[in-house]
Amino acid sequence: MRELHWALVPVLYLWGSYLSGSPGKGLTVENYSGRGKQGKLRLFGGLIQSTDQLRGTINPSGALTSGYMETYDYDLRFADSALAPPNFPTVTIFDVQKILPTPLSFREF
């Protein structure tokens, strides 16, 4: 059996909907800033998380410097409770608990 070297994988695909229900947690990459360029991370589905975590860093011109460059393609079926999988957390009424201003970094909009 061949060992898979993650540094050689140009695109890491994640298919599905991922839930991180713990406060302050979310999808992350361990040691993202010390890994060097890892390639692209493509998520097809959904991501439910308490806090957005870092998975890579870019320079001021937008080029990847470490970790992963991310692309998300959300599956709109998860937004409709009639089409969502069994026991999938769906919400039809939203309530604002607390507003926390977050300064934008680099090229976030």
C-alpha positions as CSV (number, residue, x, y, z in Angstrom):
1,M,0.0,0.0,0.0
2,R,1.4,3.4,-1.0
3,E,1.6,6.1,1.6
4,L,-0.3,9.3,0.6
5,H,1.7,12.4,0.8
6,W,-0.7,15.3,1.4
7,A,1.8,17.9,0.1
8,L,1.4,16.2,-3.4
9,V,-2.4,16.5,-3.4
10,P,-3.2,19.7,-5.4
11,V,-6.9,19.7,-4.4
12,L,-8.5,18.3,-1.3
13,Y,-12.2,17.7,-1.9
14,L,-14.7,17.6,1.0
15,W,-18.2,16.3,0.0
16,G,-21.0,16.6,2.4
17,S,-22.3,18.9,5.1
18,Y,-20.1,19.4,8.2
19,L,-21.4,20.4,11.6
20,S,-19.2,21.7,14.4
21,G,-21.7,22.3,17.3
22,S,-19.2,23.2,20.1
23,P,-19.0,26.9,20.9
24,G,-15.8,28.5,19.5
25,K,-15.1,25.5,17.2
26,G,-15.2,25.1,13.4
27,L,-13.4,23.5,10.4
28,T,-9.7,24.1,10.8
29,V,-6.3,22.9,9.5
30,E,-3.8,22.1,12.2
31,N,-0.6,24.2,12.0
32,Y,-1.9,25.9,8.9
33,S,0.8,28.7,9.1
34,G,3.7,26.3,9.3
35,R,2.7,23.8,6.6
36,G,3.7,25.8,3.5
37,K,1.5,25.8,0.5
38,Q,-0.9,22.8,0.5
39,G,-3.1,23.6,-2.5
40,K,-6.8,24.1,-2.7
41,L,-9.6,22.9,-0.4
42,R,-13.0,22.6,-2.2
43,L,-16.1,22.0,-0.1
44,F,-19.2,20.7,-1.9
45,G,-22.2,20.7,0.5
46,G,-22.4,22.8,3.6
47,L,-20.5,24.0,6.6
48,I,-22.1,24.8,10.0
49,Q,-19.7,26.1,12.6
50,S,-19.7,28.3,15.7
51,T,-16.6,30.2,14.7
52,D,-14.8,30.5,11.3
53,Q,-11.3,29.0,11.7
54,L,-8.2,29.7,9.6
55,R,-7.2,27.1,7.1
56,G,-4.5,29.1,5.3
57,T,-2.9,32.5,4.8
58,I,-2.5,34.7,1.7
59,N,-0.2,37.6,1.0
60,P,-1.5,41.2,0.2
61,S,-1.8,40.3,-3.5
62,G,-4.0,37.3,-2.8
63,A,-1.4,34.5,-3.4
64,L,-1.4,31.5,-1.1
65,T,1.5,31.5,1.3
66,S,0.6,28.6,3.7
67,G,-2.2,26.1,4.2
68,Y,-5.1,25.9,1.8
69,M,-6.9,28.3,-0.5
70,E,-10.6,27.6,0.0
71,T,-13.6,27.3,-2.4
72,Y,-17.1,26.6,-1.3
73,D,-20.0,25.4,-3.4
74,Y,-23.0,25.2,-1.1
75,D,-25.7,22.6,-1.8
76,L,-29.0,24.6,-1.8
77,R,-31.0,21.4,-0.9
78,F,-29.8,21.8,2.7
79,A,-31.6,25.2,2.9
80,D,-35.0,23.5,2.4
81,S,-36.1,21.4,5.4
82,A,-38.2,19.2,3.1
83,L,-35.0,18.1,1.2
84,A,-32.6,18.0,4.1
85,P,-31.3,14.6,5.3
86,P,-32.9,13.1,8.4
87,N,-31.9,14.8,11.7
88,F,-30.3,17.6,9.8
89,P,-30.4,20.9,11.8
90,T,-32.8,23.2,9.9
91,V,-33.9,26.6,11.1
92,T,-36.8,28.6,9.7
93,I,-36.9,31.5,12.2
94,F,-33.7,33.3,13.1
95,D,-33.1,35.3,16.3
96,V,-30.1,37.5,16.9
97,Q,-28.6,36.7,20.3
98,K,-25.6,39.1,20.3
99,I,-23.8,41.2,17.7
100,L,-20.0,41.1,17.8
101,P,-18.3,43.5,15.4
102,T,-15.3,41.7,13.8
103,P,-12.7,43.8,11.9
104,L,-12.1,42.6,8.4
105,S,-8.7,41.3,7.5
106,F,-6.8,41.4,4.3
107,R,-9.3,41.2,1.4
108,E,-12.4,40.0,3.1
109,F,-15.7,41.6,2.0
